[in-house]
Amino acid sequence: MNKPMPIVLFGTAYWREVVDFDALVRHGTIDARDVDLVYRTDSVDEAYDWVIRQLAEHALGQPGPML
């Protein structure tokens, strides 16, 4: 893929417990930059704002709106 794909995981506490992204980085399973591709939240509004910013910056090549 040439451009990052925004990924939203709903249920912050759940995903913190189920997937240890720091351990994946330490073991070389993923790159440290990959952690920034995943947004964990409990809020639909926060998720929407984050996805819009990511798409504006990476898919459209424009700075995202300041929300």
PDB file of N, CA, C and O in Angstrom:
ATOM      1  N   MET A   1       0.847  -1.170   0.000  1.00  0.00           N
ATOM      2  CA  MET A   1       0.000   0.000   0.000  1.00  0.00           C
ATOM      3  C   MET A   1       0.891   1.230   0.000  1.00  0.00           C
ATOM      4  O   MET A   1       1.912   1.273   0.685  1.00  0.00           O
ATOM      5  N   ASN A   2       0.501   2.206  -0.758  1.00  0.00           N
ATOM      6  CA  ASN A   2       1.264   3.447  -0.843  1.00  0.00           C
ATOM      7  C   ASN A   2       0.865   4.463   0.211  1.00  0.00           C
ATOM      8  O   ASN A   2       1.665   5.315   0.598  1.00  0.00           O
ATOM      9  N   LYS A   3      -0.361   4.373   0.670  1.00  0.00           N
ATOM     10  CA  LYS A   3      -0.867   5.345   1.647  1.00  0.00           C
ATOM     11  C   LYS A   3      -1.377   4.612   2.874  1.00  0.00           C
ATOM     12  O   LYS A   3      -1.898   3.502   2.768  1.00  0.00           O
ATOM     13  N   PRO A   4      -1.229   5.232   4.043  1.00  0.00           N
ATOM     14  CA  PRO A   4      -1.740   4.579   5.252  1.00  0.00           C
ATOM     15  C   PRO A   4      -3.257   4.447   5.234  1.00  0.00           C
ATOM     16  O   PRO A   4      -3.963   5.310   4.711  1.00  0.00           O
ATOM     17  N   MET A   5      -3.744   3.363   5.809  1.00  0.00           N
ATOM     18  CA  MET A   5      -5.181   3.154   5.928  1.00  0.00           C
ATOM     19  C   MET A   5      -5.562   3.339   7.394  1.00  0.00           C
ATOM     20  O   MET A   5      -5.093   2.593   8.253  1.00  0.00           O
ATOM     21  N   PRO A   6      -6.401   4.319   7.686  1.00  0.00           N
ATOM     22  CA  PRO A   6      -6.791   4.533   9.077  1.00  0.00           C
ATOM     23  C   PRO A   6      -7.613   3.365   9.616  1.00  0.00           C
ATOM     24  O   PRO A   6      -8.532   2.873   8.961  1.00  0.00           O
ATOM     25  N   ILE A   7      -7.259   2.939  10.816  1.00  0.00           N
ATOM     26  CA  ILE A   7      -7.950   1.834  11.470  1.00  0.00           C
ATOM     27  C   ILE A   7      -8.414   2.311  12.842  1.00  0.00           C
ATOM     28  O   ILE A   7      -7.621   2.837  13.623  1.00  0.00           O
ATOM     29  N   VAL A   8      -9.683   2.129  13.128  1.00  0.00           N
ATOM     30  CA  VAL A   8     -10.235   2.518  14.420  1.00  0.00           C
ATOM     31  C   VAL A   8     -10.632   1.258  15.172  1.00  0.00           C
ATOM     32  O   VAL A   8     -11.338   0.397  14.647  1.00  0.00           O
ATOM     33  N   LEU A   9     -10.167   1.168  16.408  1.00  0.00           N
ATOM     34  CA  LEU A   9     -10.548   0.070  17.294  1.00  0.00           C
ATOM     35  C   LEU A   9     -11.405   0.650  18.413  1.00  0.00           C
ATOM     36  O   LEU A   9     -10.938   1.481  19.192  1.00  0.00           O
ATOM     37  N   PHE A  10     -12.650   0.213  18.492  1.00  0.00           N
ATOM     38  CA  PHE A  10     -13.547   0.692  19.543  1.00  0.00           C
ATOM     39  C   PHE A  10     -13.402  -0.187  20.783  1.00  0.00           C
ATOM     40  O   PHE A  10     -13.368  -1.414  20.700  1.00  0.00           O
ATOM     41  N   GLY A  11     -13.319   0.471  21.920  1.00  0.00           N
ATOM     42  CA  GLY A  11     -13.163  -0.224  23.189  1.00  0.00           C
ATOM     43  C   GLY A  11     -11.715  -0.124  23.660  1.00  0.00           C
ATOM     44  O   GLY A  11     -10.967  -1.101  23.608  1.00  0.00           O
ATOM     45  N   THR A  12     -11.331   1.053  24.116  1.00  0.00           N
ATOM     46  CA  THR A  12      -9.943   1.327  24.485  1.00  0.00           C
ATOM     47  C   THR A  12      -9.403   0.311  25.489  1.00  0.00           C
ATOM     48  O   THR A  12      -8.338  -0.265  25.270  1.00  0.00           O
ATOM     49  N   ALA A  13     -10.114   0.089  26.567  1.00  0.00           N
ATOM     50  CA  ALA A  13      -9.638  -0.840  27.602  1.00  0.00           C
ATOM     51  C   ALA A  13      -9.528  -2.254  27.056  1.00  0.00           C
ATOM     52  O   ALA A  13      -8.570  -2.962  27.365  1.00  0.00           O
ATOM     53  N   TYR A  14     -10.482  -2.671  26.260  1.00  0.00           N
ATOM     54  CA  TYR A  14     -10.460  -4.016  25.676  1.00  0.00           C
ATOM     55  C   TYR A  14      -9.217  -4.220  24.819  1.00  0.00           C
ATOM     56  O   TYR A  14      -8.479  -5.187  25.009  1.00  0.00           O
ATOM     57  N   TRP A  15      -8.986  -3.310  23.875  1.00  0.00           N
ATOM     58  CA  TRP A  15      -7.855  -3.472  22.962  1.00  0.00           C
ATOM     59  C   TRP A  15      -6.514  -3.310  23.670  1.00  0.00           C
ATOM     60  O   TRP A  15      -5.530  -3.929  23.264  1.00  0.00           O
ATOM     61  N   ARG A  16      -6.454  -2.501  24.709  1.00  0.00           N
ATOM     62  CA  ARG A  16      -5.217  -2.371  25.487  1.00  0.00           C
ATOM     63  C   ARG A  16      -4.861  -3.714  26.119  1.00  0.00           C
ATOM     64  O   ARG A  16      -3.686  -4.069  26.222  1.00  0.00           O
ATOM     65  N   GLU A  17      -5.878  -4.453  26.538  1.00  0.00           N
ATOM     66  CA  GLU A  17      -5.650  -5.745  27.183  1.00  0.00           C
ATOM     67  C   GLU A  17      -5.412  -6.865  26.170  1.00  0.00           C
ATOM     68  O   GLU A  17      -4.589  -7.748  26.408  1.00  0.00           O
ATOM     69  N   VAL A  18      -6.113  -6.836  25.061  1.00  0.00           N
ATOM     70  CA  VAL A  18      -6.072  -7.938  24.101  1.00  0.00           C
ATOM     71  C   VAL A  18      -4.839  -7.904  23.203  1.00  0.00           C
ATOM     72  O   VAL A  18      -4.260  -8.952  22.916  1.00  0.00           O
ATOM     73  N   VAL A  19      -4.433  -6.729  22.761  1.00  0.00           N
ATOM     74  CA  VAL A  19      -3.281  -6.611  21.855  1.00  0.00           C
ATOM     75  C   VAL A  19      -2.257  -5.677  22.478  1.00  0.00           C
ATOM     76  O   VAL A  19      -2.551  -4.517  22.767  1.00  0.00           O
ATOM     77  N   ASP A  20      -1.056  -6.194  22.681  1.00  0.00           N
ATOM     78  CA  ASP A  20       0.037  -5.397  23.239  1.00  0.00           C
ATOM     79  C   ASP A  20       0.890  -4.886  22.075  1.00  0.00           C
ATOM     80  O   ASP A  20       1.846  -5.538  21.654  1.00  0.00           O
ATOM     81  N   PHE A  21       0.523  -3.706  21.566  1.00  0.00           N
ATOM     82  CA  PHE A  21       1.223  -3.149  20.416  1.00  0.00           C
ATOM     83  C   PHE A  21       2.691  -2.882  20.716  1.00  0.00           C
ATOM     84  O   PHE A  21       3.537  -3.040  19.836  1.00  0.00           O
ATOM     85  N   ASP A  22       3.008  -2.479  21.946  1.00  0.00           N
ATOM     86  CA  ASP A  22       4.403  -2.239  22.322  1.00  0.00           C
ATOM     87  C   ASP A  22       5.218  -3.527  22.214  1.00  0.00           C
ATOM     88  O   ASP A  22       6.363  -3.499  21.765  1.00  0.00           O
ATOM     89  N   ALA A  23       4.637  -4.650  22.621  1.00  0.00           N
ATOM     90  CA  ALA A  23       5.330  -5.937  22.516  1.00  0.00           C
ATOM     91  C   ALA A  23       5.532  -6.323  21.053  1.00  0.00           C
ATOM     92  O   ALA A  23       6.579  -6.860  20.690  1.00  0.00           O
ATOM     93  N   LEU A  24       4.542  -6.054  20.219  1.00  0.00           N
ATOM     94  CA  LEU A  24       4.682  -6.355  18.788  1.00  0.00           C
ATOM     95  C   LEU A  24       5.846  -5.569  18.184  1.00  0.00           C
ATOM     96  O   LEU A  24       6.592  -6.095  17.358  1.00  0.00           O
ATOM     97  N   VAL A  25       5.998  -4.323  18.594  1.00  0.00           N
ATOM     98  CA  VAL A  25       7.118  -3.500  18.118  1.00  0.00           C
ATOM     99  C   VAL A  25       8.435  -4.079  18.639  1.00  0.00           C
ATOM    100  O   VAL A  25       9.383  -4.246  17.871  1.00  0.00           O
ATOM    101  N   ARG A  26       8.501  -4.382  19.923  1.00  0.00           N
ATOM    102  CA  ARG A  26       9.727  -4.919  20.528  1.00  0.00           C
ATOM    103  C   ARG A  26      10.192  -6.202  19.843  1.00  0.00           C
ATOM    104  O   ARG A  26      11.392  -6.416  19.677  1.00  0.00           O
ATOM    105  N   HIS A  27       9.265  -7.039  19.453  1.00  0.00           N
ATOM    106  CA  HIS A  27       9.606  -8.317  18.830  1.00  0.00           C
ATOM    107  C   HIS A  27       9.759  -8.206  17.307  1.00  0.00           C
ATOM    108  O   HIS A  27      10.008  -9.206  16.634  1.00  0.00           O
ATOM    109  N   GLY A  28       9.611  -7.001  16.771  1.00  0.00           N
ATOM    110  CA  GLY A  28       9.806  -6.793  15.344  1.00  0.00           C
ATOM    111  C   GLY A  28       8.655  -7.254  14.474  1.00  0.00           C
ATOM    112  O   GLY A  28       8.793  -7.348  13.254  1.00  0.00           O
ATOM    113  N   THR A  29       7.520  -7.541  15.092  1.00  0.00           N
ATOM    114  CA  THR A  29       6.354  -7.983  14.332  1.00  0.00           C
ATOM    115  C   THR A  29       5.768  -6.838  13.513  1.00  0.00           C
ATOM    116  O   THR A  29       5.327  -7.033  12.381  1.00  0.00           O
ATOM    117  N   ILE A  30       5.770  -5.658  14.091  1.00  0.00           N
ATOM    118  CA  ILE A  30       5.337  -4.455  13.383  1.00  0.00           C
ATOM    119  C   ILE A  30       6.368  -3.364  13.624  1.00  0.00           C
ATOM    120  O   ILE A  30       7.150  -3.430  14.572  1.00  0.00           O
ATOM    121  N   ASP A  31       6.360  -2.372  12.767  1.00  0.00           N
ATOM    122  CA  ASP A  31       7.228  -1.211  12.925  1.00  0.00           C
ATOM    123  C   ASP A  31       6.576  -0.236  13.907  1.00  0.00           C
ATOM    124  O   ASP A  31       5.351  -0.175  14.003  1.00  0.00           O
ATOM    125  N   ALA A  32       7.383   0.512  14.621  1.00  0.00           N
ATOM    126  CA  ALA A  32       6.855   1.479  15.593  1.00  0.00           C
ATOM    127  C   ALA A  32       5.899   2.469  14.925  1.00  0.00           C
ATOM    128  O   ALA A  32       4.935   2.911  15.549  1.00  0.00           O
ATOM    129  N   ARG A  33       6.156   2.817  13.672  1.00  0.00           N
ATOM    130  CA  ARG A  33       5.266   3.752  12.962  1.00  0.00           C
ATOM    131  C   ARG A  33       3.885   3.154  12.724  1.00  0.00           C
ATOM    132  O   ARG A  33       2.905   3.885  12.579  1.00  0.00           O
ATOM    133  N   ASP A  34       3.808   1.825  12.684  1.00  0.00           N
ATOM    134  CA  ASP A  34       2.517   1.165  12.447  1.00  0.00           C
ATOM    135  C   ASP A  34       1.535   1.398  13.589  1.00  0.00           C
ATOM    136  O   ASP A  34       0.323   1.380  13.377  1.00  0.00           O
ATOM    137  N   VAL A  35       2.041   1.614  14.781  1.00  0.00           N
ATOM    138  CA  VAL A  35       1.166   1.847  15.938  1.00  0.00           C
ATOM    139  C   VAL A  35       0.341   3.114  15.712  1.00  0.00           C
ATOM    140  O   VAL A  35      -0.800   3.195  16.166  1.00  0.00           O
ATOM    141  N   ASP A  36       0.904   4.098  15.021  1.00  0.00           N
ATOM    142  CA  ASP A  36       0.178   5.347  14.754  1.00  0.00           C
ATOM    143  C   ASP A  36      -0.952   5.171  13.742  1.00  0.00           C
ATOM    144  O   ASP A  36      -1.785   6.064  13.589  1.00  0.00           O
ATOM    145  N   LEU A  37      -0.990   4.039  13.054  1.00  0.00           N
ATOM    146  CA  LEU A  37      -2.058   3.788  12.082  1.00  0.00           C
ATOM    147  C   LEU A  37      -3.350   3.345  12.759  1.00  0.00           C
ATOM    148  O   LEU A  37      -4.417   3.353  12.145  1.00  0.00           O
ATOM    149  N   VAL A  38      -3.248   2.961  14.022  1.00  0.00           N
ATOM    150  CA  VAL A  38      -4.399   2.442  14.749  1.00  0.00           C
ATOM    151  C   VAL A  38      -4.820   3.462  15.801  1.00  0.00           C
ATOM    152  O   VAL A  38      -4.009   3.916  16.609  1.00  0.00           O
ATOM    153  N   TYR A  39      -6.091   3.810  15.775  1.00  0.00           N
ATOM    154  CA  TYR A  39      -6.640   4.760  16.744  1.00  0.00           C
ATOM    155  C   TYR A  39      -7.619   4.018  17.636  1.00  0.00           C
ATOM    156  O   TYR A  39      -8.599   3.451  17.154  1.00  0.00           O
ATOM    157  N   ARG A  40      -7.357   4.022  18.933  1.00  0.00           N
ATOM    158  CA  ARG A  40      -8.237   3.366  19.894  1.00  0.00           C
ATOM    159  C   ARG A  40      -9.063   4.425  20.604  1.00  0.00           C
ATOM    160  O   ARG A  40      -8.536   5.427  21.087  1.00  0.00           O
ATOM    161  N   THR A  41     -10.366   4.187  20.660  1.00  0.00           N
ATOM    162  CA  THR A  41     -11.270   5.156  21.269  1.00  0.00           C
ATOM    163  C   THR A  41     -12.551   4.479  21.725  1.00  0.00           C
ATOM    164  O   THR A  41     -12.847   3.343  21.357  1.00  0.00           O
ATOM    165  N   ASP A  42     -13.296   5.209  22.533  1.00  0.00           N
ATOM    166  CA  ASP A  42     -14.629   4.784  22.938  1.00  0.00           C
ATOM    167  C   ASP A  42     -15.687   5.723  22.372  1.00  0.00           C
ATOM    168  O   ASP A  42     -16.876   5.569  22.652  1.00  0.00           O
ATOM    169  N   SER A  43     -15.254   6.691  21.579  1.00  0.00           N
ATOM    170  CA  SER A  43     -16.146   7.748  21.091  1.00  0.00           C
ATOM    171  C   SER A  43     -16.272   7.713  19.567  1.00  0.00           C
ATOM    172  O   SER A  43     -15.277   7.763  18.844  1.00  0.00           O
ATOM    173  N   VAL A  44     -17.504   7.627  19.106  1.00  0.00           N
ATOM    174  CA  VAL A  44     -17.755   7.662  17.665  1.00  0.00           C
ATOM    175  C   VAL A  44     -17.326   9.014  17.094  1.00  0.00           C
ATOM    176  O   VAL A  44     -16.768   9.071  15.999  1.00  0.00           O
ATOM    177  N   ASP A  45     -17.580  10.095  17.819  1.00  0.00           N
ATOM    178  CA  ASP A  45     -17.201  11.429  17.341  1.00  0.00           C
ATOM    179  C   ASP A  45     -15.688  11.568  17.200  1.00  0.00           C
ATOM    180  O   ASP A  45     -15.208  12.117  16.208  1.00  0.00           O
ATOM    181  N   GLU A  46     -14.931  11.076  18.183  1.00  0.00           N
ATOM    182  CA  GLU A  46     -13.468  11.120  18.096  1.00  0.00           C
ATOM    183  C   GLU A  46     -12.980  10.279  16.920  1.00  0.00           C
ATOM    184  O   GLU A  46     -12.077  10.691  16.191  1.00  0.00           O
ATOM    185  N   ALA A  47     -13.569   9.115  16.738  1.00  0.00           N
ATOM    186  CA  ALA A  47     -13.183   8.239  15.635  1.00  0.00           C
ATOM    187  C   ALA A  47     -13.435   8.932  14.299  1.00  0.00           C
ATOM    188  O   ALA A  47     -12.580   8.909  13.414  1.00  0.00           O
ATOM    189  N   TYR A  48     -14.587   9.535  14.155  1.00  0.00           N
ATOM    190  CA  TYR A  48     -14.929  10.240  12.918  1.00  0.00           C
ATOM    191  C   TYR A  48     -13.932  11.356  12.639  1.00  0.00           C
ATOM    192  O   TYR A  48     -13.421  11.474  11.525  1.00  0.00           O
ATOM    193  N   ASP A  49     -13.653  12.180  13.655  1.00  0.00           N
ATOM    194  CA  ASP A  49     -12.709  13.290  13.472  1.00  0.00           C
ATOM    195  C   ASP A  49     -11.332  12.778  13.071  1.00  0.00           C
ATOM    196  O   ASP A  49     -10.690  13.360  12.197  1.00  0.00           O
ATOM    197  N   TRP A  50     -10.869  11.700  13.696  1.00  0.00           N
ATOM    198  CA  TRP A  50      -9.556  11.152  13.401  1.00  0.00           C
ATOM    199  C   TRP A  50      -9.501  10.605  11.977  1.00  0.00           C
ATOM    200  O   TRP A  50      -8.534  10.851  11.257  1.00  0.00           O
ATOM    201  N   VAL A  51     -10.533   9.866  11.564  1.00  0.00           N
ATOM    202  CA  VAL A  51     -10.560   9.307  10.209  1.00  0.00           C
ATOM    203  C   VAL A  51     -10.575  10.432   9.174  1.00  0.00           C
ATOM    204  O   VAL A  51      -9.865  10.353   8.172  1.00  0.00           O
ATOM    205  N   ILE A  52     -11.364  11.465   9.398  1.00  0.00           N
ATOM    206  CA  ILE A  52     -11.418  12.594   8.460  1.00  0.00           C
ATOM    207  C   ILE A  52     -10.044  13.253   8.337  1.00  0.00           C
ATOM    208  O   ILE A  52      -9.606  13.558   7.228  1.00  0.00           O
ATOM    209  N   ARG A  53      -9.359  13.476   9.466  1.00  0.00           N
ATOM    210  CA  ARG A  53      -8.004  14.073   9.423  1.00  0.00           C
ATOM    211  C   ARG A  53      -7.040  13.173   8.669  1.00  0.00           C
ATOM    212  O   ARG A  53      -6.252  13.653   7.854  1.00  0.00           O
ATOM    213  N   GLN A  54      -7.092  11.870   8.934  1.00  0.00           N
ATOM    214  CA  GLN A  54      -6.186  10.941   8.268  1.00  0.00           C
ATOM    215  C   GLN A  54      -6.422  10.916   6.764  1.00  0.00           C
ATOM    216  O   GLN A  54      -5.468  10.944   5.987  1.00  0.00           O
ATOM    217  N   LEU A  55      -7.672  10.863   6.352  1.00  0.00           N
ATOM    218  CA  LEU A  55      -7.992  10.840   4.927  1.00  0.00           C
ATOM    219  C   LEU A  55      -7.597  12.147   4.247  1.00  0.00           C
ATOM    220  O   LEU A  55      -7.083  12.132   3.128  1.00  0.00           O
ATOM    221  N   ALA A  56      -7.831  13.272   4.911  1.00  0.00           N
ATOM    222  CA  ALA A  56      -7.459  14.567   4.333  1.00  0.00           C
ATOM    223  C   ALA A  56      -5.950  14.654   4.148  1.00  0.00           C
ATOM    224  O   ALA A  56      -5.478  15.119   3.111  1.00  0.00           O
ATOM    225  N   GLU A  57      -5.198  14.214   5.138  1.00  0.00           N
ATOM    226  CA  GLU A  57      -3.741  14.318   5.074  1.00  0.00           C
ATOM    227  C   GLU A  57      -3.123  13.306   4.127  1.00  0.00           C
ATOM    228  O   GLU A  57      -2.212  13.654   3.375  1.00  0.00           O
ATOM    229  N   HIS A  58      -3.586  12.072   4.139  1.00  0.00           N
ATOM    230  CA  HIS A  58      -2.909  11.008   3.408  1.00  0.00           C
ATOM    231  C   HIS A  58      -3.557  10.666   2.070  1.00  0.00           C
ATOM    232  O   HIS A  58      -2.852  10.373   1.104  1.00  0.00           O
ATOM    233  N   ALA A  59      -4.858  10.697   1.998  1.00  0.00           N
ATOM    234  CA  ALA A  59      -5.526  10.329   0.750  1.00  0.00           C
ATOM    235  C   ALA A  59      -5.687  11.520  -0.175  1.00  0.00           C
ATOM    236  O   ALA A  59      -5.611  11.381  -1.396  1.00  0.00           O
ATOM    237  N   LEU A  60      -5.909  12.695   0.407  1.00  0.00           N
ATOM    238  CA  LEU A  60      -6.126  13.883  -0.411  1.00  0.00           C
ATOM    239  C   LEU A  60      -4.902  14.791  -0.465  1.00  0.00           C
ATOM    240  O   LEU A  60      -4.848  15.723  -1.268  1.00  0.00           O
ATOM    241  N   GLY A  61      -3.922  14.517   0.393  1.00  0.00           N
ATOM    242  CA  GLY A  61      -2.710  15.326   0.418  1.00  0.00           C
ATOM    243  C   GLY A  61      -2.926  16.728   0.953  1.00  0.00           C
ATOM    244  O   GLY A  61      -2.173  17.642   0.619  1.00  0.00           O
ATOM    245  N   GLN A  62      -3.947  16.906   1.778  1.00  0.00           N
ATOM    246  CA  GLN A  62      -4.248  18.214   2.353  1.00  0.00           C
ATOM    247  C   GLN A  62      -4.125  18.125   3.867  1.00  0.00           C
ATOM    248  O   GLN A  62      -4.369  17.068   4.449  1.00  0.00           O
ATOM    249  N   PRO A  63      -3.754  19.208   4.497  1.00  0.00           N
ATOM    250  CA  PRO A  63      -3.768  19.173   5.966  1.00  0.00           C
ATOM    251  C   PRO A  63      -5.198  18.938   6.459  1.00  0.00           C
ATOM    252  O   PRO A  63      -6.157  19.484   5.912  1.00  0.00           O
ATOM    253  N   GLY A  64      -5.314  18.131   7.482  1.00  0.00           N
ATOM    254  CA  GLY A  64      -6.638  17.849   8.033  1.00  0.00           C
ATOM    255  C   GLY A  64      -7.220  19.050   8.724  1.00  0.00           C
ATOM    256  O   GLY A  64      -6.478  19.932   9.156  1.00  0.00           O
ATOM    257  N   PRO A  65      -8.536  19.110   8.840  1.00  0.00           N
ATOM    258  CA  PRO A  65      -9.182  20.227   9.548  1.00  0.00           C
ATOM    259  C   PRO A  65      -8.791  20.206  11.015  1.00  0.00           C
ATOM    260  O   PRO A  65      -8.643  19.139  11.611  1.00  0.00           O
ATOM    261  N   MET A  66      -8.630  21.349  11.575  1.00  0.00           N
ATOM    262  CA  MET A  66      -8.307  21.456  13.000  1.00  0.00           C
ATOM    263  C   MET A  66      -9.603  21.333  13.780  1.00  0.00           C
ATOM    264  O   MET A  66     -10.424  22.250  13.776  1.00  0.00           O
ATOM    265  N   LEU A  67      -9.790  20.204  14.447  1.00  0.00           N
ATOM    266  CA  LEU A  67     -11.040  19.962  15.186  1.00  0.00           C
ATOM    267  C   LEU A  67     -10.809  20.042  16.658  1.00  0.00           C
ATOM    268  O   LEU A  67     -11.743  19.866  17.440  1.00  0.00           O
TER     269      LEU A  67
END
